[in-house]
């Protein structure tokens, strides 16, 4: 937490400058950043705190995320998109984003807010959303979008990868019905090892096109991995599992 300093004092200016270095964005209107960093406990009035910015930032963050998911995953249904979005912009995730850029070091807080030495996660999450709004008001949509994507893109990759892993066969069926007009079939190509420790090689196929195969310790696991390989192949991405 920044030390006590008169508004606009030298230490405050240093804090705001250090914060801009940490977040990788320089403000034209630095007062927006000051507002985004001001918790209600240190504000003269609630209107002077970051609560209004938090309200706006939540919507900006959500819209950037929705647009990115819509563009990146044309095969996802509404329910799938909602699940990924909920994980990407959760309070826990926003708090982690704040921690990544040390945002808590720059917050203006009242006494006793983090008296135990740990910044409450809800304060960190609120501060990140407020910062997003401040960037939006200062630099417009493009600036806010670029700022948010730097944080959410790796998170989108992780969450989407986990979602595909858990539901790869359903995802592949949706894609192949749209792209090929048919559902995939799974073929057992090989099996190796003793009866108590077998490995199975399976490939997904639609019509005459056979996708890269994958190995698994069970037929179910092999089919799941084969579906993930097929999805990666269709999207022109590296295969997640070796096929030989």
Rosetta silent file (secondary structure, phi, psi, omega in degrees, C-alpha in Angstrom):
SEQUENCE: XXXXXXXXXXXXXXXXXXXXXXXXXXXXXXXXXXXXXXXXXXXXXXXXXXXXXXXXXXXXXXXXXXXXXXXXXXXXXXXXXXXXXXXXXXXXXXXXXXXXXXXXXXXXXXXXXXXXXXXXXXXXXXXXXXXXXXXXXXXXXXXXXXXXXXXXXXXXXXXXXXXXXXXXXXXXXXXXXXXXXXXXXXXXXXXXXXXXXXXXXXXXXXXXXXXXXXXXXXXXXXXXXXXXXXXXXXXXXXXXXXXX
SCORE:     score description
SCORE:     0.000 S_00000001
   1 L     0.000  133.027  179.141    0.000    0.000    0.000 S_00000001
   2 L   -60.937  146.379  177.940    1.411    3.435   -0.877 S_00000001
   3 L   -69.683  163.076  179.304    2.454    5.591    2.068 S_00000001
   4 L   -62.006  135.323 -177.943    0.376    8.585    3.170 S_00000001
   5 L  -159.239  139.368  177.792    0.953   11.533    0.887 S_00000001
   6 L   -58.239  143.117  178.321   -1.043   14.660    0.049 S_00000001
   7 L   -51.569  129.383  179.458   -3.080   14.267   -3.167 S_00000001
   8 L    82.042    3.860 -179.848   -0.862   15.163   -6.100 S_00000001
   9 L   -70.470  173.842 -176.702    2.310   15.010   -3.979 S_00000001
  10 H   -61.571  -43.406 -178.959    5.657   13.777   -5.225 S_00000001
  11 H   -64.322  -38.784  177.789    5.264   10.282   -3.770 S_00000001
  12 H   -61.783  -43.323  179.147    1.842    9.903   -5.362 S_00000001
  13 H   -62.848  -37.613  177.563    3.257   10.860   -8.750 S_00000001
  14 H   -64.442  -41.931  179.389    6.036    8.316   -8.279 S_00000001
  15 H   -62.320  -46.059 -179.663    3.514    5.614   -7.430 S_00000001
  16 H   -64.410  -36.372  178.396    1.405    6.362  -10.494 S_00000001
  17 H   -68.455  -43.085  178.361    4.502    6.361  -12.690 S_00000001
  18 H   -64.168  -37.711  179.038    5.687    3.037  -11.264 S_00000001
  19 H   -63.729  -42.950  179.616    2.239    1.577  -11.746 S_00000001
  20 H   -62.905  -36.979  175.165    2.185    2.560  -15.411 S_00000001
  21 H   -63.870  -40.692 -176.619    5.540    0.853  -15.892 S_00000001
  22 H   -68.403  -36.887 -175.631    4.217   -2.281  -14.187 S_00000001
  23 H   -90.528  -11.830  177.804    1.022   -2.521  -16.243 S_00000001
  24 L    75.779   27.549  177.921    2.647   -1.592  -19.561 S_00000001
  25 L  -142.791  133.957  178.827    0.311    1.275  -20.376 S_00000001
  26 L  -105.824  127.552 -177.143    0.906    5.049  -20.193 S_00000001
  27 L   -86.733  138.549  167.915   -2.104    7.232  -19.437 S_00000001
  28 L   -76.370  -37.634  179.631   -2.898   10.519  -21.132 S_00000001
  29 L  -114.234   89.029 -173.721   -5.253   11.271  -18.227 S_00000001
  30 H   -64.879  -21.611  179.046   -3.397   10.028  -15.185 S_00000001
  31 H   -63.532  -25.021  175.451   -6.291   11.016  -12.932 S_00000001
  32 H   -67.080  -40.067  177.217   -8.164    8.011  -14.320 S_00000001
  33 H   -64.936  -42.907  179.166   -5.441    5.734  -13.030 S_00000001
  34 H   -58.264  -41.429  178.582   -5.528    7.501   -9.661 S_00000001
  35 H   -66.601  -39.997 -178.847   -9.257    6.831   -9.435 S_00000001
  36 H   -64.449  -26.245 -177.110   -8.828    3.190  -10.447 S_00000001
  37 L   -93.972   -0.560 -173.925   -6.341    2.686   -7.617 S_00000001
  38 E   -96.963  109.244  177.250   -8.460    4.381   -4.951 S_00000001
  39 L   -76.826  155.191 -178.686  -10.312    2.014   -2.638 S_00000001
  40 H   -58.601  -27.718 -177.840  -13.408    3.258   -0.827 S_00000001
  41 H   -68.129  -18.988 -179.681  -11.524    3.075    2.470 S_00000001
  42 H  -114.117   -0.597 -178.018   -9.227    5.910    1.392 S_00000001
  43 L   -87.985  146.406  177.466  -11.663    7.980   -0.685 S_00000001
  44 L   -67.231  -35.244  177.042  -13.298   11.134    0.660 S_00000001
  45 L  -137.471  158.806  178.384  -16.573   10.050   -0.932 S_00000001
  46 H   -60.953  -33.415  179.967  -17.786    6.805   -2.520 S_00000001
  47 H   -66.320  -23.206 -179.150  -17.991    8.624   -5.848 S_00000001
  48 H   -86.385   -6.040 -179.066  -14.266    9.365   -5.592 S_00000001
  49 L   -86.894 -174.469 -178.006  -13.390    5.678   -5.208 S_00000001
  50 L   -89.307   10.885 -175.880  -12.913    3.078   -7.917 S_00000001
  51 H   -64.377  -41.732 -179.874  -16.424    1.600   -7.533 S_00000001
  52 H   -67.362  -39.378  176.960  -17.887    3.324  -10.598 S_00000001
  53 H   -65.146  -38.115  177.221  -14.892    2.312  -12.689 S_00000001
  54 H   -58.767  -42.702  178.656  -15.266   -1.247  -11.439 S_00000001
  55 H   -58.320  -46.142  179.890  -18.859   -1.254  -12.701 S_00000001
  56 H   -70.782  -42.257 -177.158  -17.746   -0.158  -16.171 S_00000001
  57 H   -62.587  -34.105  177.595  -14.657   -2.354  -16.226 S_00000001
  58 H   -59.466  -41.395 -179.999  -16.673   -5.480  -15.539 S_00000001
  59 H   -72.076  -41.000  178.723  -18.642   -4.867  -18.744 S_00000001
  60 H   -62.904  -46.497  178.984  -15.584   -3.971  -20.832 S_00000001
  61 H   -59.792  -43.634  179.992  -13.746   -7.076  -19.637 S_00000001
  62 H   -64.717  -41.032 -178.624  -16.772   -9.232  -20.369 S_00000001
  63 H   -67.919  -43.447  177.717  -17.273   -7.821  -23.862 S_00000001
  64 H   -59.394  -43.967 -178.610  -13.614   -8.240  -24.852 S_00000001
  65 H   -65.505  -44.422  179.409  -13.720  -11.819  -23.602 S_00000001
  66 H   -61.885  -44.101  179.154  -16.986  -12.632  -25.367 S_00000001
  67 H   -61.199  -43.402 -179.072  -15.744  -11.215  -28.657 S_00000001
  68 H   -64.763  -42.671  179.116  -12.509  -13.200  -28.408 S_00000001
  69 H   -65.946  -41.127  179.979  -14.294  -16.440  -27.616 S_00000001
  70 H   -61.106  -41.283 -178.298  -16.813  -15.891  -30.418 S_00000001
  71 H   -74.469  -38.305 -172.479  -14.034  -15.376  -32.961 S_00000001
  72 H   -82.123  -27.080 -173.494  -11.735  -18.135  -31.787 S_00000001
  73 L  -127.021   72.564 -178.181  -14.204  -20.948  -31.242 S_00000001
  74 L   -64.913  -17.958 -179.120  -16.835  -20.989  -34.008 S_00000001
  75 L   -86.810   -9.890 -177.816  -17.724  -24.588  -33.122 S_00000001
  76 L   -76.402  138.055  172.728  -18.654  -23.766  -29.523 S_00000001
  77 L   -83.298  170.897 -177.131  -22.307  -23.571  -28.574 S_00000001
  78 H   -55.236  -42.860 -178.900  -23.616  -20.855  -26.246 S_00000001
  79 H   -63.027  -39.108  178.335  -23.291  -23.071  -23.191 S_00000001
  80 H   -65.646  -44.114  179.501  -19.660  -23.879  -23.986 S_00000001
  81 H   -61.510  -41.310 -179.294  -18.819  -20.213  -24.509 S_00000001
  82 H   -63.308  -41.317  179.842  -20.497  -19.284  -21.232 S_00000001
  83 H   -62.866  -44.651 -179.519  -18.506  -21.867  -19.285 S_00000001
  84 H   -65.844  -44.469 -179.989  -15.188  -20.641  -20.690 S_00000001
  85 H   -59.379  -44.055 -177.967  -16.088  -16.999  -20.123 S_00000001
  86 H   -59.508  -36.737  179.163  -17.110  -17.635  -16.529 S_00000001
  87 H   -75.386  -38.530 -175.188  -13.731  -19.174  -15.788 S_00000001
  88 H   -69.611  -37.167 -175.714  -11.714  -16.549  -17.669 S_00000001
  89 L  -111.104   25.913  178.583  -13.282  -13.498  -15.983 S_00000001
  90 L   -66.970  162.035  178.147  -13.964  -14.988  -12.548 S_00000001
  91 H   -60.141  -40.310  179.823  -13.179  -12.975   -9.433 S_00000001
  92 H   -62.491  -41.968 -179.613  -10.351  -15.368   -8.629 S_00000001
  93 H   -67.983  -42.249  178.475   -8.824  -14.938  -12.074 S_00000001
  94 H   -62.154  -38.361  176.916   -9.094  -11.139  -11.971 S_00000001
  95 H   -63.817  -39.131  178.511   -7.377  -11.131   -8.582 S_00000001
  96 H   -66.509  -38.430  175.615   -4.569  -13.233  -10.044 S_00000001
  97 H   -58.034  -42.717  177.984   -4.202  -10.781  -12.929 S_00000001
  98 H   -61.236  -41.348 -179.852   -3.750   -8.025  -10.341 S_00000001
  99 H   -65.382  -35.390 -179.064   -1.115  -10.078   -8.556 S_00000001
 100 H   -62.216  -32.281 -179.061    0.773  -10.660  -11.807 S_00000001
 101 L  -106.654   13.313  178.133    1.296   -6.910  -12.253 S_00000001
 102 L    56.409   37.269 -175.714    1.678   -6.182   -8.508 S_00000001
 103 H   -62.444  -31.536  179.409   -1.373   -3.929   -8.619 S_00000001
 104 H   -60.814  -26.424  179.800   -1.835   -4.271   -4.869 S_00000001
 105 H   -68.269  -18.758 -173.085    1.448   -2.415   -4.323 S_00000001
 106 H  -109.804   -0.892 -176.575   -0.046    0.711   -5.864 S_00000001
 107 L   -73.553  142.838  174.364   -3.524    0.796   -4.313 S_00000001
 108 E   -94.798  109.214 -173.299   -4.566    3.685   -2.108 S_00000001
 109 L  -122.435  154.268  173.073   -6.172    2.030    0.919 S_00000001
 110 L   -76.940  166.583 -179.172   -7.426    3.108    4.293 S_00000001
 111 L   -64.098  140.047  174.562   -5.720    1.941    7.453 S_00000001
 112 L    85.921   -4.947 -177.771   -6.313   -1.631    8.506 S_00000001
 113 L   -64.643  -42.156  176.877   -7.581   -2.908    5.148 S_00000001
 114 L  -122.789   49.492 -175.361   -4.654   -5.307    4.813 S_00000001
 115 L   -64.004  -24.558  179.320   -3.488   -5.218    8.416 S_00000001
 116 L   -87.704    5.256  177.127   -2.633   -8.929    8.368 S_00000001
 117 L    88.487   -3.370  179.403   -0.247   -8.402    5.446 S_00000001
 118 L  -116.753  128.394  178.823   -2.468  -10.068    2.853 S_00000001
 119 L   -76.462  125.381  177.660   -4.465   -8.091    0.335 S_00000001
 120 L   -56.679  136.790 -176.737   -8.088   -9.341    0.153 S_00000001
 121 H   -63.194  -33.102 -179.034   -8.729  -11.011   -3.195 S_00000001
 122 H   -66.810  -33.098  177.096  -11.969   -9.105   -3.752 S_00000001
 123 H   -67.733  -40.932  178.676  -10.068   -5.795   -3.533 S_00000001
 124 H   -65.484  -42.052  179.718   -7.532   -7.038   -6.073 S_00000001
 125 H   -64.068  -44.461  178.642  -10.283   -8.261   -8.423 S_00000001
 126 H   -61.662  -40.362 -178.201  -12.146   -4.955   -8.154 S_00000001
 127 H   -65.031  -38.548  178.864   -8.954   -3.026   -8.813 S_00000001
 128 H   -64.698  -44.691  178.541   -8.239   -4.958  -11.998 S_00000001
 129 H   -62.790  -38.242  177.743  -11.733   -4.284  -13.350 S_00000001
 130 H   -64.328  -39.541  178.955  -11.343   -0.607  -12.431 S_00000001
 131 H   -64.249  -40.985  177.185   -8.025   -0.493  -14.258 S_00000001
 132 H   -58.551  -44.204  179.004   -9.617   -1.966  -17.391 S_00000001
 133 H   -64.209  -39.981 -179.845  -12.247    0.781  -17.299 S_00000001
 134 H   -63.042  -41.807  177.323   -9.591    3.462  -16.812 S_00000001
 135 H   -63.721  -41.401  179.269   -7.683    2.226  -19.864 S_00000001
 136 H   -61.244  -47.586 -179.488  -10.933    2.174  -21.854 S_00000001
 137 H   -68.139  -30.168 -177.841  -11.827    5.747  -20.919 S_00000001
 138 H   -82.241  -44.807 -172.548   -8.295    6.950  -21.548 S_00000001
 139 H  -115.477   -5.098  179.117   -7.413    5.168  -24.777 S_00000001
 140 H    89.694 -176.133 -174.411  -10.683    3.873  -26.188 S_00000001
 141 H   -61.013  -46.325 -176.436  -11.829    0.422  -27.230 S_00000001
 142 H   -61.395  -42.513  179.553   -8.677   -0.654  -29.073 S_00000001
 143 H   -64.429  -43.755 -179.974   -6.436    0.208  -26.151 S_00000001
 144 H   -65.781  -40.861 -179.718   -8.701   -1.569  -23.686 S_00000001
 145 H   -63.110  -46.956  179.057   -9.022   -4.609  -25.926 S_00000001
 146 H   -61.306  -41.526 -179.754   -5.246   -4.929  -26.369 S_00000001
 147 H   -62.159  -47.230 -177.896   -4.727   -4.476  -22.643 S_00000001
 148 H   -67.452  -41.050 -176.629   -7.271   -7.136  -21.701 S_00000001
 149 H   -62.925  -31.580  176.939   -6.137   -9.647  -24.333 S_00000001
 150 H   -58.730  -30.545 -179.975   -2.619   -9.664  -22.921 S_00000001
 151 H   -89.512  -45.916 -169.161   -4.123  -11.136  -19.772 S_00000001
 152 H   -83.460  -23.795 -176.289   -6.977  -13.297  -20.982 S_00000001
 153 H   -57.897  -48.793  176.783   -5.460  -14.960  -24.054 S_00000001
 154 H   -62.310  -34.378  179.206   -3.274  -17.384  -22.043 S_00000001
 155 H   -69.601  -40.036  176.544   -6.221  -18.010  -19.726 S_00000001
 156 H   -60.836  -43.478  178.804   -8.547  -18.658  -22.666 S_00000001
 157 H   -58.569  -45.771 -177.211   -6.029  -21.150  -24.048 S_00000001
 158 H   -66.047  -48.674 -176.955   -5.832  -22.983  -20.728 S_00000001
 159 H   -66.279  -43.025 -179.446   -9.577  -23.070  -20.033 S_00000001
 160 H   -65.550  -37.880  178.033  -10.480  -24.002  -23.602 S_00000001
 161 H   -62.748  -42.703  178.425   -7.849  -26.738  -23.614 S_00000001
 162 H   -64.867  -39.707 -179.512   -9.289  -28.182  -20.410 S_00000001
 163 H   -66.201  -41.326  179.169  -12.815  -27.958  -21.816 S_00000001
 164 H   -66.319  -39.516  179.541  -11.801  -29.685  -25.032 S_00000001
 165 H   -59.312  -41.054 -176.631   -9.960  -32.363  -23.067 S_00000001
 166 H   -78.076  -21.371 -172.587  -13.093  -33.113  -21.075 S_00000001
 167 H  -139.801   36.344 -172.593  -15.461  -33.009  -24.030 S_00000001
 168 H   -63.869  -40.560 -177.095  -13.320  -33.599  -27.098 S_00000001
 169 H   -65.550  -39.257  177.297  -15.531  -36.219  -28.739 S_00000001
 170 H   -66.510  -41.638  178.733  -18.602  -33.996  -28.521 S_00000001
 171 H   -62.667  -43.665 -179.764  -16.623  -31.044  -29.888 S_00000001
 172 H   -63.625  -40.020  178.568  -15.309  -33.129  -32.775 S_00000001
 173 H   -61.343  -41.574  178.556  -18.790  -34.332  -33.631 S_00000001
 174 H   -62.074  -44.282 -178.403  -20.031  -30.728  -33.781 S_00000001
 175 H   -66.450  -47.099 -175.916  -17.144  -29.721  -36.053 S_00000001
 176 H   -69.442  -32.420  175.860  -17.383  -32.681  -38.408 S_00000001
 177 H   -64.303  -36.803  179.599  -21.137  -32.361  -38.777 S_00000001
 178 H   -76.062  -43.897 -173.968  -20.635  -28.766  -39.824 S_00000001
 179 H   -85.810  -31.940 -174.012  -17.550  -29.269  -42.002 S_00000001
 180 L  -117.905  -10.733 -178.159  -18.147  -32.774  -43.400 S_00000001
 181 L    71.478   23.767 -178.749  -21.865  -33.355  -42.926 S_00000001
 182 L  -156.759  165.539  178.648  -21.240  -36.522  -40.923 S_00000001
 183 L   -96.611  154.093 -178.599  -20.169  -37.774  -37.508 S_00000001
 184 L   -77.934  153.697  170.108  -16.751  -39.326  -36.804 S_00000001
 185 E  -117.287  154.760 -177.017  -16.083  -43.014  -36.290 S_00000001
 186 E  -116.885  130.313 -176.108  -13.223  -44.391  -34.201 S_00000001
 187 E  -118.130  131.572  174.573  -11.011  -47.241  -35.388 S_00000001
 188 E   -81.169  115.930 -175.699   -8.711  -49.395  -33.289 S_00000001
 189 E   -97.559  -27.492 -176.068   -5.483  -49.566  -35.289 S_00000001
 190 E  -165.316  157.663  170.742   -3.152  -51.373  -32.914 S_00000001
 191 E  -147.341  140.414 -175.397   -2.729  -52.637  -29.378 S_00000001
 192 E  -138.150  157.845  176.651    0.469  -53.506  -27.575 S_00000001
 193 L    97.815  167.377  178.890    1.610  -54.825  -24.204 S_00000001
 194 L   -68.739  165.922 -175.594    0.503  -57.587  -21.852 S_00000001
 195 H   -58.641  -31.515 -177.677   -3.135  -58.047  -20.916 S_00000001
 196 H   -89.315    1.849 -179.770   -2.697  -56.222  -17.606 S_00000001
 197 H  -154.091   52.187 -177.513   -0.952  -53.212  -19.174 S_00000001
 198 L   -79.402  154.416  170.003   -2.163  -52.777  -22.736 S_00000001
 199 E  -123.367  143.428 -175.009   -1.949  -49.643  -24.848 S_00000001
 200 E  -121.669  138.647  177.715   -4.390  -48.941  -27.651 S_00000001
 201 E  -109.546  121.036 -174.982   -3.919  -46.917  -30.831 S_00000001
 202 E  -129.525  145.726  174.691   -7.096  -45.282  -32.125 S_00000001
 203 E  -130.181  144.589  173.474   -7.859  -42.863  -34.969 S_00000001
 204 E   -90.113  145.991 -178.224  -10.959  -40.821  -35.724 S_00000001
 205 E  -144.317  141.262  174.360  -12.249  -40.903  -39.285 S_00000001
 206 E  -128.856  122.963 -173.835  -14.938  -39.114  -41.283 S_00000001
 207 L    54.642 -122.889 -178.930  -15.789  -40.543  -44.708 S_00000001
 208 L   -98.323    3.043 -178.326  -12.394  -41.386  -46.252 S_00000001
 209 E   -97.144  117.246  177.731  -10.370  -38.932  -44.177 S_00000001
 210 E  -102.557  127.812 -178.272   -8.542  -40.483  -41.273 S_00000001
 211 L   -87.816  163.210 -178.875   -7.135  -38.060  -38.710 S_00000001
 212 L   -54.630  135.231 -176.309   -3.869  -38.541  -36.801 S_00000001
 213 L   -80.284  174.193  177.595   -4.103  -41.400  -34.319 S_00000001
 214 E  -151.276  153.583  177.946   -3.251  -41.409  -30.616 S_00000001
 215 E   -99.655  150.102  175.579   -2.313  -43.964  -27.970 S_00000001
 216 E  -152.026  158.636 -179.437   -4.070  -44.543  -24.660 S_00000001
 217 L   -78.359  -14.526  171.975   -4.002  -47.015  -21.776 S_00000001
 218 L  -133.338  162.235  177.610   -7.683  -47.708  -22.386 S_00000001
 219 H   -63.511  -36.884  178.854   -9.778  -47.588  -25.540 S_00000001
 220 H   -63.184  -44.358  178.648  -11.777  -44.716  -24.036 S_00000001
 221 H   -64.507  -40.569 -179.756   -8.628  -42.708  -23.316 S_00000001
 222 H   -64.729  -39.674  178.301   -7.283  -43.432  -26.807 S_00000001
 223 H   -64.792  -40.684  179.129  -10.538  -42.269  -28.420 S_00000001
 224 H   -62.774  -45.648  179.608  -10.473  -39.057  -26.383 S_00000001
 225 H   -67.933  -36.087  177.153   -6.899  -38.311  -27.388 S_00000001
 226 H   -63.895  -38.692  177.677   -7.649  -39.223  -31.009 S_00000001
 227 H   -64.453  -39.804  178.414  -10.533  -36.724  -30.960 S_00000001
 228 H   -66.410  -39.179  175.666   -8.190  -34.030  -29.614 S_00000001
 229 H   -63.080  -40.618  179.536   -5.665  -34.815  -32.359 S_00000001
 230 H   -63.615  -44.041  178.579   -8.432  -34.603  -34.945 S_00000001
 231 H   -61.349  -43.738  179.153   -9.579  -31.207  -33.643 S_00000001
 232 H   -62.924  -41.586  179.322   -6.016  -29.899  -33.701 S_00000001
 233 H   -62.593  -44.097 -179.244   -5.535  -31.203  -37.257 S_00000001
 234 H   -64.190  -37.413 -177.537   -8.747  -29.557  -38.483 S_00000001
 235 L   -87.088    0.960  179.349   -7.784  -26.235  -36.880 S_00000001
 236 L    70.788   30.559 -178.390   -4.225  -26.372  -38.237 S_00000001
 237 L  -107.829  160.937  177.021   -2.718  -26.574  -34.749 S_00000001
 238 L   -59.891  144.250 -179.543    0.116  -28.770  -33.397 S_00000001
 239 L   -70.825  132.309  179.081   -1.015  -32.239  -32.377 S_00000001
 240 L   -74.236  -20.176 -177.863   -1.330  -32.580  -28.589 S_00000001
 241 L  -133.345  139.916  178.250   -0.474  -36.293  -28.726 S_00000001
 242 L   -64.421  142.682 -177.574    2.080  -38.269  -30.713 S_00000001
 243 L  -103.271   -0.706  178.808    0.510  -40.532  -33.292 S_00000001
 244 L  -120.118    0.000    0.000    3.384  -43.041  -33.591 S_00000001
